[in-house]
Amino acid sequence: MPRNPNKARRLVVDGHTYTRSVRHSHSRPGGPDRDCCESLTVHLTGARGALRIVFREGPGRLVPTGYPMVSGEVSLTTTESLYLHEPGTVRALMEEARDRGWRPDGPSGLEIDGWTLFEAALRRRKDPAGPPPAPQE
């Protein structure tokens, strides 16, 4: 049985349970210039606020508008894609947002421009262990 695309999925990170969902929206409905937007929302179970990471289309910024891109795929024309349905991608984006001040247990929600996290999340996906430790002197 296929999964309901409108139902949030669970993700456990460091012993904490989050729900996550990916949505596609338009700021101007219909027509060729409809301003497509792909967003990832992450919510820590029991917390009040949520993190919303938004990827708006624009020059050199691709979000799915149909074939050949699929739901949840975002990319810069000069680099690889991130697939927002993959747990590893969600975790990389969450960790980058946390490094920039997001608190999962914060009192209110936060919206971040996903393109500001894109390159760092790509690096985290390629090397989840992070950079090697600095040599001890």
Solvent accessible surface area in square Angstrom, and as a share of the most:
residue,aa,sasa,rsa
1,M,230,1.03
2,P,124,0.78
3,R,101,0.37
4,N,82,0.42
5,P,96,0.60
6,N,106,0.54
7,K,137,0.58
8,A,47,0.37
9,R,97,0.36
10,R,164,0.60
11,L,21,0.10
12,V,80,0.46
13,V,3,0.02
14,D,100,0.52
15,G,69,0.66
16,H,100,0.45
17,T,44,0.25
18,Y,7,0.03
19,T,46,0.27
20,R,13,0.05
21,S,22,0.14
22,V,19,0.11
23,R,97,0.35
24,H,76,0.34
25,S,48,0.31
26,H,71,0.32
27,S,83,0.53
28,R,118,0.43
29,P,122,0.77
30,G,49,0.47
31,G,53,0.51
32,P,139,0.87
33,D,89,0.46
34,R,70,0.26
35,D,53,0.28
36,C,2,0.01
37,C,10,0.06
38,E,1,0.01
39,S,5,0.03
40,L,0,0.00
41,T,42,0.24
42,V,0,0.00
43,H,54,0.24
44,L,26,0.13
45,T,85,0.49
46,G,79,0.76
47,A,18,0.14
48,R,199,0.73
49,G,8,0.07
50,A,28,0.21
51,L,0,0.00
52,R,82,0.30
53,I,0,0.00
54,V,1,0.00
55,F,0,0.00
56,R,129,0.47
57,E,63,0.28
58,G,29,0.28
59,P,141,0.88
60,G,33,0.32
61,R,97,0.35
62,L,75,0.37
63,V,5,0.03
64,P,11,0.07
65,T,75,0.44
66,G,39,0.38
67,Y,211,0.80
68,P,102,0.64
69,M,35,0.16
70,V,85,0.49
71,S,69,0.45
72,G,0,0.00
73,E,38,0.17
74,V,0,0.00
75,S,10,0.06
76,L,34,0.17
77,T,87,0.50
78,T,122,0.71
79,T,53,0.31
80,E,94,0.42
81,S,48,0.31
82,L,4,0.02
83,Y,79,0.30
84,L,0,0.00
85,H,40,0.18
86,E,66,0.29
87,P,68,0.43
88,G,29,0.28
89,T,1,0.01
90,V,0,0.00
91,R,89,0.32
92,A,4,0.03
93,L,0,0.00
94,M,0,0.00
95,E,44,0.20
96,E,19,0.09
97,A,0,0.00
98,R,85,0.31
99,D,103,0.53
100,R,126,0.46
101,G,57,0.54
102,W,16,0.06
103,R,147,0.54
104,P,22,0.14
105,D,89,0.46
106,G,7,0.07
107,P,85,0.54
108,S,83,0.53
109,G,50,0.48
110,L,75,0.37
111,E,91,0.41
112,I,30,0.15
113,D,63,0.33
114,G,0,0.00
115,W,19,0.07
116,T,76,0.44
117,L,0,0.00
118,F,0,0.00
119,E,72,0.32
120,A,10,0.08
121,A,0,0.00
122,L,14,0.07
123,R,149,0.54
124,R,65,0.24
125,R,91,0.33
126,K,135,0.57
127,D,67,0.35
128,P,118,0.74
129,A,98,0.76
130,G,27,0.26
131,P,116,0.73
132,P,115,0.72
133,P,126,0.79
134,A,80,0.62
135,P,123,0.77
136,Q,173,0.77
137,E,219,0.98
